Amino acid sequence: MGAVYFYHLTRSPLEAALPMLLERARAAGWRVLVRGTDRSRLEWLDERLWLGGEEEFLPHGLAGGEFDSEQPVLLTSGRDNPNDAACLISVDGAGVDPEEAASFERVCILFDGNDSSAVETARAQWKALAGAGCRLQYWAQEGGRWKRKAESG
């Protein structure tokens, strides 16, 4: 069973934090599925990922294309895993159920700490996943760095 890491964004917006996590996941040799809740938001993230410099380039695609299964990073709102990803990154409150979490090497749940609704959604996700026996870690931004604040399981 993989671990679920919660990332409480307080200093960096999603479009700044996501590339860093994608780079780490790719460095581990994992294909990544980025799951959101809104197609237009995923299109916006897709555009931001293309705007990075040459050294920051992250090969990726938006679900619904001819080559979804070949994408090292695939942005989707779906519940399937067409690119056989080992890492799932949930953004904007996209759901992750315990059985699904167990099927990935790593699950990352990113949430905006400045949005009370996003914080409440993340708390509910933590409670549901912890109740199902998933291994969890909670990370928060402090002084420009990530600090592990809690663990469960």
N, CA, C and O atoms as a GROMACS GRO file, in nm:
protein
  612
    1MET      N    1   0.084  -0.118   0.000
    1MET     CA    2   0.000   0.000   0.000
    1MET      C    3   0.088   0.124   0.000
    1MET      O    4   0.180   0.135   0.081
    2GLY      N    5   0.061   0.216  -0.091
    2GLY     CA    6   0.137   0.339  -0.100
    2GLY      C    7   0.099   0.438   0.008
    2GLY      O    8   0.001   0.418   0.081
    3ALA      N    9   0.177   0.542   0.019
    3ALA     CA   10   0.153   0.646   0.118
    3ALA      C   11   0.078   0.762   0.054
    3ALA      O   12   0.089   0.788  -0.066
    4VAL      N   13   0.001   0.832   0.136
    4VAL     CA   14  -0.072   0.951   0.092
    4VAL      C   15  -0.010   1.071   0.164
    4VAL      O   16  -0.006   1.076   0.287
    5TYR      N   17   0.036   1.166   0.084
    5TYR     CA   18   0.098   1.287   0.138
    5TYR      C   19   0.004   1.405   0.112
    5TYR      O   20  -0.036   1.430  -0.002
    6PHE      N   21  -0.030   1.477   0.218
    6PHE     CA   22  -0.110   1.597   0.206
    6PHE      C   23  -0.015   1.717   0.207
    6PHE      O   24   0.071   1.727   0.294
    7TYR      N   25  -0.032   1.807   0.110
    7TYR     CA   26   0.052   1.927   0.100
    7TYR      C   27  -0.036   2.049   0.118
    7TYR      O   28  -0.119   2.082   0.032
    8HIS      N   29  -0.017   2.117   0.230
    8HIS     CA   30  -0.092   2.235   0.267
    8HIS      C   31  -0.022   2.357   0.208
    8HIS      O   32   0.080   2.401   0.261
    9LEU      N   33  -0.075   2.410   0.100
    9LEU     CA   34  -0.013   2.524   0.032
    9LEU      C   35  -0.052   2.653   0.101
    9LEU      O   36  -0.169   2.690   0.105
   10THR      N   37   0.046   2.723   0.156
   10THR     CA   38   0.022   2.851   0.221
   10THR      C   39   0.104   2.963   0.160
   10THR      O   40   0.066   3.080   0.167
   11ARG      N   41   0.217   2.929   0.101
   11ARG     CA   42   0.306   3.031   0.043
   11ARG      C   43   0.314   3.023  -0.109
   11ARG      O   44   0.330   3.125  -0.176
   12SER      N   45   0.302   2.905  -0.163
   12SER     CA   46   0.313   2.886  -0.307
   12SER      C   47   0.176   2.852  -0.365
   12SER      O   48   0.102   2.774  -0.307
   13PRO      N   49   0.144   2.910  -0.479
   13PRO     CA   50   0.020   2.869  -0.546
   13PRO      C   51   0.039   2.732  -0.611
   13PRO      O   52   0.152   2.686  -0.628
   14LEU      N   53  -0.069   2.670  -0.646
   14LEU     CA   54  -0.065   2.537  -0.706
   14LEU      C   55   0.029   2.532  -0.827
   14LEU      O   56   0.107   2.438  -0.840
   15GLU      N   57   0.022   2.631  -0.913
   15GLU     CA   58   0.103   2.629  -1.035
   15GLU      C   59   0.253   2.637  -1.007
   15GLU      O   60   0.332   2.605  -1.096
   16ALA      N   61   0.293   2.678  -0.887
   16ALA     CA   62   0.434   2.678  -0.849
   16ALA      C   63   0.472   2.548  -0.778
   16ALA      O   64   0.582   2.496  -0.798
   17ALA      N   65   0.384   2.496  -0.695
   17ALA     CA   66   0.413   2.374  -0.618
   17ALA      C   67   0.403   2.248  -0.703
   17ALA      O   68   0.482   2.154  -0.685
   18LEU      N   69   0.309   2.244  -0.794
   18LEU     CA   70   0.287   2.123  -0.875
   18LEU      C   71   0.410   2.083  -0.955
   18LEU      O   72   0.447   1.965  -0.952
   19PRO      N   73   0.476   2.173  -1.028
   19PRO     CA   74   0.594   2.130  -1.104
   19PRO      C   75   0.704   2.067  -1.018
   19PRO      O   76   0.768   1.971  -1.060
   20MET      N   77   0.724   2.121  -0.897
   20MET     CA   78   0.824   2.065  -0.807
   20MET      C   79   0.791   1.920  -0.772
   20MET      O   80   0.878   1.834  -0.773
   21LEU      N   81   0.665   1.895  -0.740
   21LEU     CA   82   0.624   1.758  -0.706
   21LEU      C   83   0.630   1.666  -0.828
   21LEU      O   84   0.667   1.549  -0.817
   22LEU      N   85   0.594   1.719  -0.943
   22LEU     CA   86   0.603   1.639  -1.065
   22LEU      C   87   0.748   1.601  -1.095
   22LEU      O   88   0.776   1.488  -1.135
   23GLU      N   89   0.839   1.694  -1.077
   23GLU     CA   90   0.981   1.665  -1.100
   23GLU      C   91   1.030   1.555  -1.006
   23GLU      O   92   1.102   1.465  -1.049
   24ARG      N   93   0.991   1.562  -0.880
   24ARG     CA   94   1.032   1.459  -0.784
   24ARG      C   95   0.974   1.322  -0.820
   24ARG      O   96   1.043   1.220  -0.812
   25ALA      N   97   0.849   1.321  -0.858
   25ALA     CA   98   0.786   1.194  -0.896
   25ALA      C   99   0.852   1.135  -1.020
   25ALA      O  100   0.877   1.015  -1.027
   26ARG      N  101   0.882   1.219  -1.117
   26ARG     CA  102   0.947   1.172  -1.239
   26ARG      C  103   1.090   1.124  -1.207
   26ARG      O  104   1.136   1.026  -1.266
   27ALA      N  105   1.158   1.192  -1.114
   27ALA     CA  106   1.293   1.150  -1.075
   27ALA      C  107   1.289   1.012  -1.009
   27ALA      O  108   1.387   0.938  -1.015
   28ALA      N  109   1.177   0.977  -0.946
   28ALA     CA  110   1.160   0.844  -0.886
   28ALA      C  111   1.126   0.739  -0.991
   28ALA      O  112   1.115   0.621  -0.961
   29GLY      N  113   1.109   0.784  -1.116
   29GLY     CA  114   1.078   0.692  -1.224
   29GLY      C  115   0.929   0.664  -1.241
   29GLY      O  116   0.891   0.570  -1.311
   30TRP      N  117   0.846   0.743  -1.178
   30TRP     CA  118   0.701   0.721  -1.182
   30TRP      C  119   0.635   0.798  -1.295
   30TRP      O  120   0.674   0.910  -1.327
   31ARG      N  121   0.534   0.736  -1.353
   31ARG     CA  122   0.438   0.809  -1.435
   31ARG      C  123   0.340   0.872  -1.337
   31ARG      O  124   0.317   0.818  -1.229
   32VAL      N  125   0.283   0.986  -1.375
   32VAL     CA  126   0.198   1.061  -1.283
   32VAL      C  127   0.064   1.092  -1.347
   32VAL      O  128   0.054   1.125  -1.465
   33LEU      N  129  -0.039   1.081  -1.265
   33LEU     CA  130  -0.174   1.120  -1.302
   33LEU      C  131  -0.209   1.239  -1.214
   33LEU      O  132  -0.209   1.227  -1.092
   34VAL      N  133  -0.240   1.354  -1.274
   34VAL     CA  134  -0.283   1.472  -1.199
   34VAL      C  135  -0.434   1.480  -1.216
   34VAL      O  136  -0.484   1.502  -1.327
   35ARG      N  137  -0.506   1.463  -1.105
   35ARG     CA  138  -0.653   1.462  -1.111
   35ARG      C  139  -0.708   1.592  -1.054
   35ARG      O  140  -0.678   1.630  -0.940
   36GLY      N  141  -0.789   1.658  -1.134
   36GLY     CA  142  -0.860   1.778  -1.091
   36GLY      C  143  -1.010   1.756  -1.100
   36GLY      O  144  -1.056   1.644  -1.124
   37THR      N  145  -1.084   1.862  -1.079
   37THR     CA  146  -1.229   1.851  -1.080
   37THR      C  147  -1.293   1.927  -1.195
   37THR      O  148  -1.412   1.909  -1.223
   38ASP      N  149  -1.216   2.012  -1.261
   38ASP     CA  150  -1.273   2.102  -1.362
   38ASP      C  151  -1.183   2.104  -1.486
   38ASP      O  152  -1.064   2.134  -1.477
   39ARG      N  153  -1.240   2.073  -1.600
   39ARG     CA  154  -1.163   2.066  -1.724
   39ARG      C  155  -1.093   2.199  -1.757
   39ARG      O  156  -0.978   2.200  -1.800
   40SER      N  157  -1.163   2.310  -1.737
   40SER     CA  158  -1.101   2.439  -1.771
   40SER      C  159  -0.982   2.469  -1.678
   40SER      O  160  -0.884   2.529  -1.720
   41ARG      N  161  -0.992   2.429  -1.554
   41ARG     CA  162  -0.880   2.447  -1.460
   41ARG      C  163  -0.761   2.360  -1.502
   41ARG      O  164  -0.646   2.404  -1.495
   42LEU      N  165  -0.789   2.237  -1.546
   42LEU     CA  166  -0.682   2.149  -1.594
   42LEU      C  167  -0.617   2.204  -1.720
   42LEU      O  168  -0.496   2.193  -1.739
   43GLU      N  169  -0.697   2.264  -1.807
   43GLU     CA  170  -0.642   2.328  -1.927
   43GLU      C  171  -0.551   2.443  -1.888
   43GLU      O  172  -0.446   2.463  -1.950
   44TRP      N  173  -0.590   2.518  -1.786
   44TRP     CA  174  -0.509   2.628  -1.735
   44TRP      C  175  -0.376   2.576  -1.680
   44TRP      O  176  -0.271   2.632  -1.708
   45LEU      N  177  -0.381   2.466  -1.600
   45LEU     CA  178  -0.258   2.405  -1.548
   45LEU      C  179  -0.170   2.352  -1.661
   45LEU      O  180  -0.048   2.366  -1.657
   46ASP      N  181  -0.233   2.291  -1.760
   46ASP     CA  182  -0.161   2.241  -1.877
   46ASP      C  183  -0.081   2.354  -1.942
   46ASP      O  184   0.036   2.338  -1.976
   47GLU      N  185  -0.146   2.468  -1.958
   47GLU     CA  186  -0.080   2.583  -2.019
   47GLU      C  187   0.038   2.631  -1.933
   47GLU      O  188   0.144   2.663  -1.987
   48ARG      N  189   0.019   2.635  -1.802
   48ARG     CA  190   0.127   2.679  -1.711
   48ARG      C  191   0.246   2.584  -1.718
   48ARG      O  192   0.361   2.629  -1.715
   49LEU      N  193   0.220   2.455  -1.729
   49LEU     CA  194   0.331   2.358  -1.738
   49LEU      C  195   0.408   2.374  -1.868
   49LEU      O  196   0.529   2.348  -1.871
   50TRP      N  197   0.342   2.416  -1.975
   50TRP     CA  198   0.411   2.438  -2.102
   50TRP      C  199   0.495   2.565  -2.100
   50TRP      O  200   0.588   2.579  -2.179
   51LEU      N  201   0.464   2.658  -2.010
   51LEU     CA  202   0.532   2.787  -2.008
   51LEU      C  203   0.666   2.784  -1.934
   51LEU      O  204   0.740   2.883  -1.938
   52GLY      N  205   0.699   2.673  -1.868
   52GLY     CA  206   0.826   2.662  -1.796
   52GLY      C  207   0.944   2.671  -1.892
   52GLY      O  208   0.930   2.645  -2.012
   53GLY      N  209   1.059   2.706  -1.839
   53GLY     CA  210   1.180   2.714  -1.922
   53GLY      C  211   1.225   2.578  -1.970
   53GLY      O  212   1.171   2.476  -1.929
   54GLU      N  213   1.326   2.578  -2.056
   54GLU     CA  214   1.375   2.453  -2.114
   54GLU      C  215   1.424   2.356  -2.007
   54GLU      O  216   1.400   2.236  -2.018
   55GLU      N  217   1.491   2.407  -1.904
   55GLU     CA  218   1.539   2.321  -1.796
   55GLU      C  219   1.425   2.268  -1.711
   55GLU      O  220   1.438   2.164  -1.645
   56GLU      N  221   1.313   2.338  -1.712
   56GLU     CA  222   1.198   2.302  -1.630
   56GLU      C  223   1.094   2.222  -1.706
   56GLU      O  224   0.988   2.190  -1.651
   57PHE      N  225   1.120   2.187  -1.830
   57PHE     CA  226   1.020   2.122  -1.914
   57PHE      C  227   0.976   1.989  -1.855
   57PHE      O  228   1.058   1.904  -1.822
   58LEU      N  229   0.846   1.972  -1.842
   58LEU     CA  230   0.785   1.849  -1.794
   58LEU      C  231   0.695   1.794  -1.903
   58LEU      O  232   0.588   1.849  -1.928
   59PRO      N  233   0.737   1.686  -1.969
   59PRO     CA  234   0.651   1.630  -2.073
   59PRO      C  235   0.519   1.584  -2.011
   59PRO      O  236   0.518   1.513  -1.910
   60HIS      N  237   0.409   1.625  -2.071
   60HIS     CA  238   0.277   1.594  -2.016
   60HIS      C  239   0.171   1.610  -2.123
   60HIS      O  240   0.197   1.657  -2.234
   61GLY      N  241   0.052   1.570  -2.088
   61GLY     CA  242  -0.061   1.585  -2.178
   61GLY      C  243  -0.190   1.601  -2.100
   61GLY      O  244  -0.197   1.573  -1.980
   62LEU      N  245  -0.291   1.647  -2.171
   62LEU     CA  246  -0.424   1.663  -2.116
   62LEU      C  247  -0.509   1.546  -2.163
   62LEU      O  248  -0.512   1.515  -2.282
   63ALA      N  249  -0.576   1.480  -2.071
   63ALA     CA  250  -0.653   1.359  -2.105
   63ALA      C  251  -0.752   1.386  -2.217
   63ALA      O  252  -0.806   1.496  -2.232
   64GLY      N  253  -0.773   1.282  -2.294
   64GLY     CA  254  -0.864   1.290  -2.406
   64GLY      C  255  -0.793   1.290  -2.540
   64GLY      O  256  -0.856   1.298  -2.645
   65GLY      N  257  -0.660   1.282  -2.535
   65GLY     CA  258  -0.581   1.281  -2.657
   65GLY      C  259  -0.553   1.140  -2.705
   65GLY      O  260  -0.579   1.042  -2.636
   66GLU      N  261  -0.499   1.132  -2.822
   66GLU     CA  262  -0.468   1.004  -2.886
   66GLU      C  263  -0.358   0.927  -2.811
   66GLU      O  264  -0.352   0.804  -2.820
   67PHE      N  265  -0.271   0.998  -2.738
   67PHE     CA  266  -0.155   0.934  -2.677
   67PHE      C  267  -0.159   0.935  -2.524
   67PHE      O  268  -0.054   0.937  -2.460
   68ASP      N  269  -0.278   0.932  -2.465
   68ASP     CA  270  -0.291   0.934  -2.318
   68ASP      C  271  -0.207   0.824  -2.252
   68ASP      O  272  -0.143   0.849  -2.150
   69SER      N  273  -0.208   0.707  -2.309
   69SER     CA  274  -0.139   0.593  -2.247
   69SER      C  275   0.013   0.610  -2.247
   69SER      O  276   0.083   0.543  -2.171
   70GLU      N  277   0.065   0.699  -2.331
   70GLU     CA  278   0.209   0.720  -2.341
   70GLU      C  279   0.259   0.839  -2.260
   70GLU      O  280   0.380   0.862  -2.253
   71GLN      N  281   0.169   0.915  -2.201
   71GLN     CA  282   0.208   1.038  -2.131
   71GLN      C  283   0.277   1.007  -1.998
   71GLN      O  284   0.223   0.930  -1.918
   72PRO      N  285   0.394   1.065  -1.973
   72PRO     CA  286   0.458   1.048  -1.842
   72PRO      C  287   0.381   1.121  -1.732
   72PRO      O  288   0.383   1.079  -1.616
   73VAL      N  289   0.314   1.230  -1.769
   73VAL     CA  290   0.228   1.306  -1.678
   73VAL      C  291   0.098   1.334  -1.755
   73VAL      O  292   0.100   1.390  -1.864
   74LEU      N  293  -0.013   1.293  -1.695
   74LEU     CA  294  -0.143   1.311  -1.761
   74LEU      C  295  -0.236   1.386  -1.668
   74LEU      O  296  -0.257   1.345  -1.554
   75LEU      N  297  -0.293   1.498  -1.716
   75LEU     CA  298  -0.388   1.577  -1.641
   75LEU      C  299  -0.529   1.532  -1.678
   75LEU      O  300  -0.563   1.526  -1.796
   76THR      N  301  -0.610   1.499  -1.578
   76THR     CA  302  -0.742   1.443  -1.604
   76THR      C  303  -0.840   1.476  -1.492
   76THR      O  304  -0.800   1.510  -1.381
   77SER      N  305  -0.967   1.465  -1.522
   77SER     CA  306  -1.070   1.472  -1.419
   77SER      C  307  -1.134   1.335  -1.401
   77SER      O  308  -1.226   1.318  -1.321
   78GLY      N  309  -1.085   1.238  -1.476
   78GLY     CA  310  -1.141   1.103  -1.471
   78GLY      C  311  -1.088   1.018  -1.358
   78GLY      O  312  -0.990   1.054  -1.291
   79ARG      N  313  -1.153   0.906  -1.337
   79ARG     CA  314  -1.114   0.814  -1.230
   79ARG      C  315  -1.030   0.696  -1.281
   79ARG      O  316  -0.986   0.613  -1.202
   80ASP      N  317  -1.007   0.689  -1.412
   80ASP     CA  318  -0.927   0.580  -1.466
   80ASP      C  319  -0.778   0.617  -1.464
   80ASP      O  320  -0.743   0.730  -1.428
   81ASN      N  321  -0.693   0.524  -1.503
   81ASN     CA  322  -0.548   0.543  -1.501
   81ASN      C  323  -0.491   0.502  -1.637
   81ASN      O  324  -0.421   0.401  -1.647
   82PRO      N  325  -0.520   0.579  -1.741
   82PRO     CA  326  -0.481   0.539  -1.876
   82PRO      C  327  -0.332   0.535  -1.903
   82PRO      O  328  -0.288   0.466  -1.995
   83ASN      N  329  -0.251   0.608  -1.825
   83ASN     CA  330  -0.106   0.608  -1.849
   83ASN      C  331  -0.032   0.518  -1.750
   83ASN      O  332   0.090   0.526  -1.737
   84ASP      N  333  -0.106   0.432  -1.680
   84ASP     CA  334  -0.048   0.337  -1.584
   84ASP      C  335   0.042   0.409  -1.485
   84ASP      O  336   0.156   0.368  -1.461
   85ALA      N  337  -0.010   0.517  -1.427
   85ALA     CA  338   0.067   0.599  -1.333
   85ALA      C  339   0.091   0.526  -1.202
   85ALA      O  340   0.007   0.448  -1.156
   86ALA      N  341   0.207   0.552  -1.142
   86ALA     CA  342   0.240   0.501  -1.009
   86ALA      C  343   0.212   0.607  -0.903
   86ALA      O  344   0.205   0.576  -0.784
   87CYS      N  345   0.196   0.732  -0.947
   87CYS     CA  346   0.174   0.844  -0.856
   87CYS      C  347   0.049   0.920  -0.900
   87CYS      O  348   0.034   0.956  -1.017
   88LEU      N  349  -0.040   0.943  -0.805
   88LEU     CA  350  -0.160   1.023  -0.829
   88LEU      C  351  -0.147   1.152  -0.751
   88LEU      O  352  -0.119   1.151  -0.631
   89ILE      N  353  -0.166   1.265  -0.819
   89ILE     CA  354  -0.167   1.395  -0.753
   89ILE      C  355  -0.307   1.452  -0.768
   89ILE      O  356  -0.354   1.477  -0.879
   90SER      N  357  -0.372   1.473  -0.654
   90SER     CA  358  -0.507   1.529  -0.650
   90SER      C  359  -0.498   1.678  -0.624
   90SER      O  360  -0.430   1.722  -0.531
   91VAL      N  361  -0.567   1.757  -0.708
   91VAL     CA  362  -0.570   1.902  -0.690
   91VAL      C  363  -0.715   1.949  -0.688
   91VAL      O  364  -0.805   1.882  -0.740
   92ASP      N  365  -0.736   2.063  -0.629
   92ASP     CA  366  -0.868   2.128  -0.628
   92ASP      C  367  -0.977   2.039  -0.568
   92ASP      O  368  -1.093   2.046  -0.610
   93GLY      N  369  -0.942   1.957  -0.470
   93GLY     CA  370  -1.042   1.877  -0.400
   93GLY      C  371  -1.087   1.751  -0.472
   93GLY      O  372  -1.188   1.691  -0.436
   94ALA      N  373  -1.012   1.710  -0.575
   94ALA     CA  374  -1.048   1.587  -0.646
   94ALA      C  375  -1.042   1.469  -0.550
   94ALA      O  376  -0.949   1.458  -0.469
   95GLY      N  377  -1.139   1.382  -0.558
   95GLY     CA  378  -1.150   1.270  -0.465
   95GLY      C  379  -1.048   1.160  -0.487
   95GLY      O  380  -1.002   1.135  -0.598
   96VAL      N  381  -1.014   1.095  -0.377
   96VAL     CA  382  -0.927   0.978  -0.377
   96VAL      C  383  -0.986   0.881  -0.275
   96VAL      O  384  -0.997   0.915  -0.157
   97ASP      N  385  -1.023   0.762  -0.319
   97ASP     CA  386  -1.078   0.668  -0.222
   97ASP      C  387  -0.968   0.574  -0.173
   97ASP      O  388  -0.865   0.559  -0.239
   98PRO      N  389  -0.989   0.511  -0.057
   98PRO     CA  390  -0.884   0.428   0.004
   98PRO      C  391  -0.835   0.314  -0.084
   98PRO      O  392  -0.714   0.287  -0.088
   99GLU      N  393  -0.925   0.246  -0.154
   99GLU     CA  394  -0.883   0.135  -0.240
   99GLU      C  395  -0.793   0.185  -0.352
   99GLU      O  396  -0.694   0.122  -0.389
  100GLU      N  397  -0.829   0.298  -0.404
  100GLU     CA  398  -0.749   0.360  -0.510
  100GLU      C  399  -0.612   0.402  -0.456
  100GLU      O  400  -0.510   0.380  -0.522
  101ALA      N  401  -0.609   0.462  -0.338
  101ALA     CA  402  -0.483   0.505  -0.278
  101ALA      C  403  -0.388   0.387  -0.263
  101ALA      O  404  -0.267   0.401  -0.282
  102ALA      N  405  -0.442   0.271  -0.231
  102ALA     CA  406  -0.360   0.152  -0.213
  102ALA      C  407  -0.300   0.103  -0.344
  102ALA      O  408  -0.201   0.028  -0.343
  103SER      N  409  -0.357   0.143  -0.456
  103SER     CA  410  -0.308   0.094  -0.585
  103SER      C  411  -0.193   0.178  -0.642
  103SER      O  412  -0.134   0.141  -0.744
  104PHE      N  413  -0.162   0.290  -0.579
  104PHE     CA  414  -0.054   0.378  -0.625
  104PHE      C  415   0.065   0.368  -0.530
  104PHE      O  416   0.048   0.341  -0.411
  105GLU      N  417   0.184   0.391  -0.582
  105GLU     CA  418   0.304   0.401  -0.498
  105GLU      C  419   0.293   0.522  -0.406
  105GLU      O  420   0.330   0.515  -0.288
  106ARG      N  421   0.241   0.631  -0.459
  106ARG     CA  422   0.229   0.755  -0.383
  106ARG      C  423   0.106   0.829  -0.432
  106ARG      O  424   0.076   0.831  -0.551
  107VAL      N  425   0.035   0.888  -0.337
  107VAL     CA  426  -0.074   0.980  -0.366
  107VAL      C  427  -0.040   1.111  -0.298
  107VAL      O  428  -0.001   1.113  -0.182
  108CYS      N  429  -0.053   1.220  -0.370
  108CYS     CA  430  -0.030   1.353  -0.315
  108CYS      C  431  -0.160   1.432  -0.328
  108CYS      O  432  -0.220   1.438  -0.435
  109ILE      N  433  -0.200   1.492  -0.218
  109ILE     CA  434  -0.321   1.575  -0.217
  109ILE      C  435  -0.276   1.716  -0.186
  109ILE      O  436  -0.231   1.745  -0.075
  110LEU      N  437  -0.289   1.805  -0.283
  110LEU     CA  438  -0.249   1.944  -0.268
  110LEU      C  439  -0.374   2.028  -0.240
  110LEU      O  440  -0.475   2.015  -0.310
  111PHE      N  441  -0.366   2.114  -0.139
  111PHE     CA  442  -0.482   2.199  -0.111
  111PHE      C  443  -0.436   2.337  -0.067
  111PHE      O  444  -0.333   2.353  -0.003
  112ASP      N  445  -0.517   2.436  -0.102
  112ASP     CA  446  -0.488   2.576  -0.076
  112ASP      C  447  -0.527   2.610   0.068
  112ASP      O  448  -0.645   2.610   0.103
  113GLY      N  449  -0.427   2.638   0.150
  113GLY     CA  450  -0.451   2.670   0.289
  113GLY      C  451  -0.519   2.803   0.311
  113GLY      O  452  -0.562   2.833   0.423
  114ASN      N  453  -0.530   2.884   0.207
  114ASN     CA  454  -0.597   3.014   0.217
  114ASN      C  455  -0.743   3.006   0.178
  114ASN      O  456  -0.813   3.107   0.176
  115ASP      N  457  -0.790   2.886   0.147
  115ASP     CA  458  -0.928   2.862   0.106
  115ASP      C  459  -0.993   2.769   0.208
  115ASP      O  460  -0.960   2.650   0.212
  116SER      N  461  -1.083   2.822   0.290
  116SER     CA  462  -1.142   2.742   0.399
  116SER      C  463  -1.217   2.620   0.347
  116SER      O  464  -1.218   2.516   0.414
  117SER      N  465  -1.278   2.630   0.232
  117SER     CA  466  -1.348   2.515   0.174
  117SER      C  467  -1.248   2.405   0.136
  117SER      O  468  -1.274   2.287   0.158
  118ALA      N  469  -1.134   2.444   0.079
  118ALA     CA  470  -1.031   2.347   0.042
  118ALA      C  471  -0.973   2.280   0.166
  118ALA      O  472  -0.944   2.160   0.164
  119VAL      N  473  -0.956   2.355   0.273
  119VAL     CA  474  -0.904   2.299   0.399
  119VAL      C  475  -1.004   2.198   0.455
  119VAL      O  476  -0.964   2.090   0.500
  120GLU      N  477  -1.130   2.230   0.453
  120GLU     CA  478  -1.233   2.138   0.504
  120GLU      C  479  -1.239   2.010   0.420
  120GLU      O  480  -1.254   1.900   0.474
  121THR      N  481  -1.227   2.024   0.289
  121THR     CA  482  -1.226   1.906   0.200
  121THR      C  483  -1.106   1.818   0.233
  121THR      O  484  -1.119   1.696   0.240
  122ALA      N  485  -0.989   1.879   0.252
  122ALA     CA  486  -0.868   1.802   0.285
  122ALA      C  487  -0.883   1.732   0.420
  122ALA      O  488  -0.840   1.618   0.435
  123ARG      N  489  -0.943   1.799   0.516
  123ARG     CA  490  -0.965   1.735   0.647
  123ARG      C  491  -1.056   1.613   0.634
  123ARG      O  492  -1.031   1.510   0.696
  124ALA      N  493  -1.160   1.626   0.554
  124ALA     CA  494  -1.251   1.513   0.533
  124ALA      C  495  -1.179   1.398   0.462
  124ALA      O  496  -1.200   1.281   0.495
  125GLN      N  497  -1.093   1.432   0.366
  125GLN     CA  498  -1.015   1.329   0.296
  125GLN      C  499  -0.920   1.259   0.394
  125GLN      O  500  -0.909   1.137   0.392
  126TRP      N  501  -0.852   1.336   0.479
  126TRP     CA  502  -0.761   1.279   0.578
  126TRP      C  503  -0.836   1.181   0.667
  126TRP      O  504  -0.792   1.068   0.689
  127LYS      N  505  -0.950   1.225   0.718
  127LYS     CA  506  -1.029   1.142   0.810
  127LYS      C  507  -1.073   1.012   0.742
  127LYS      O  508  -1.062   0.904   0.801
  128ALA      N  509  -1.122   1.020   0.619
  128ALA     CA  510  -1.168   0.901   0.547
  128ALA      C  511  -1.052   0.806   0.519
  128ALA      O  512  -1.065   0.685   0.538
  129LEU      N  513  -0.940   0.858   0.474
  129LEU     CA  514  -0.825   0.774   0.440
  129LEU      C  515  -0.760   0.715   0.566
  129LEU      O  516  -0.720   0.599   0.566
  130ALA      N  517  -0.751   0.794   0.672
  130ALA     CA  518  -0.696   0.743   0.798
  130ALA      C  519  -0.787   0.634   0.855
  130ALA      O  520  -0.738   0.533   0.905
  131GLY      N  521  -0.918   0.654   0.846
  131GLY     CA  522  -1.013   0.556   0.895
  131GLY      C  523  -1.006   0.424   0.820
  131GLY      O  524  -1.042   0.320   0.874
  132ALA      N  525  -0.959   0.430   0.696
  132ALA     CA  526  -0.944   0.308   0.615
  132ALA      C  527  -0.807   0.244   0.633
  132ALA      O  528  -0.777   0.143   0.570
  133GLY      N  529  -0.723   0.303   0.718
  133GLY     CA  530  -0.592   0.245   0.746
  133GLY      C  531  -0.480   0.286   0.652
  133GLY      O  532  -0.374   0.223   0.653
  134CYS      N  533  -0.501   0.388   0.572
  134CYS     CA  534  -0.395   0.435   0.482
  134CYS      C  535  -0.284   0.503   0.563
  134CYS      O  536  -0.309   0.563   0.667
  135ARG      N  537  -0.161   0.491   0.512
  135ARG     CA  538  -0.047   0.561   0.572
  135ARG      C  539  -0.049   0.705   0.520
  135ARG      O  540  -0.047   0.728   0.399
  136LEU      N  541  -0.052   0.800   0.611
  136LEU     CA  542  -0.066   0.940   0.573
  136LEU      C  543   0.047   1.025   0.630
  136LEU      O  544   0.101   0.995   0.737
  137GLN      N  545   0.082   1.129   0.558
  137GLN     CA  546   0.173   1.232   0.607
  137GLN      C  547   0.113   1.366   0.570
  137GLN      O  548   0.055   1.384   0.463
  138TYR      N  549   0.129   1.461   0.661
  138TYR     CA  550   0.081   1.597   0.639
  138TYR      C  551   0.202   1.689   0.636
  138TYR      O  552   0.282   1.693   0.730
  139TRP      N  553   0.216   1.763   0.526
  139TRP     CA  554   0.327   1.856   0.506
  139TRP      C  555   0.272   1.997   0.492
  139TRP      O  556   0.170   2.018   0.426
  140ALA      N  557   0.340   2.093   0.554
  140ALA     CA  558   0.301   2.233   0.544
  140ALA      C  559   0.423   2.317   0.507
  140ALA      O  560   0.536   2.280   0.538
  141GLN      N  561   0.398   2.428   0.443
  141GLN     CA  562   0.505   2.520   0.407
  141GLN      C  563   0.538   2.607   0.527
  141GLN      O  564   0.451   2.671   0.586
  142GLU      N  565   0.666   2.610   0.561
  142GLU     CA  566   0.714   2.693   0.671
  142GLU      C  567   0.846   2.756   0.630
  142GLU      O  568   0.942   2.686   0.596
  143GLY      N  569   0.851   2.887   0.633
  143GLY     CA  570   0.976   2.956   0.602
  143GLY      C  571   1.033   2.921   0.466
  143GLY      O  572   1.155   2.915   0.450
  144GLY      N  573   0.948   2.897   0.368
  144GLY     CA  574   0.994   2.866   0.234
  144GLY      C  575   1.032   2.721   0.212
  144GLY      O  576   1.080   2.685   0.104
  145ARG      N  577   1.011   2.636   0.313
  145ARG     CA  578   1.045   2.494   0.302
  145ARG      C  579   0.923   2.410   0.342
  145ARG      O  580   0.830   2.460   0.405
  146TRP      N  581   0.926   2.284   0.304
  146TRP     CA  582   0.821   2.191   0.345
  146TRP      C  583   0.862   2.125   0.475
  146TRP      O  584   0.977   2.082   0.490
  147LYS      N  585   0.769   2.116   0.569
  147LYS     CA  586   0.796   2.052   0.698
  147LYS      C  587   0.686   1.951   0.727
  147LYS      O  588   0.567   1.982   0.719
  148ARG      N  589   0.728   1.828   0.761
  148ARG     CA  590   0.630   1.725   0.797
  148ARG      C  591   0.574   1.759   0.934
  148ARG      O  592   0.649   1.777   1.030
  149LYS      N  593   0.442   1.767   0.943
  149LYS     CA  594   0.376   1.808   1.066
  149LYS      C  595   0.300   1.695   1.135
  149LYS      O  596   0.278   1.700   1.256
  150ALA      N  597   0.261   1.592   1.060
  150ALA     CA  598   0.181   1.485   1.120
  150ALA      C  599   0.192   1.359   1.035
  150ALA      O  600   0.220   1.364   0.916
  151GLU      N  601   0.169   1.245   1.101
  151GLU     CA  602   0.163   1.116   1.034
  151GLU      C  603   0.050   1.034   1.094
  151GLU      O  604   0.010   1.055   1.208
  152SER      N  605   0.000   0.941   1.015
  152SER     CA  606  -0.102   0.849   1.063
  152SER      C  607  -0.084   0.715   0.990
  152SER      O  608  -0.050   0.711   0.872
  153GLY      N  609  -0.107   0.608   1.062
  153GLY     CA  610  -0.098   0.476   1.001
  153GLY      C  611   0.040   0.426   1.000
  153GLY      O  612   0.066   0.316   0.952
   0.00000   0.00000   0.00000
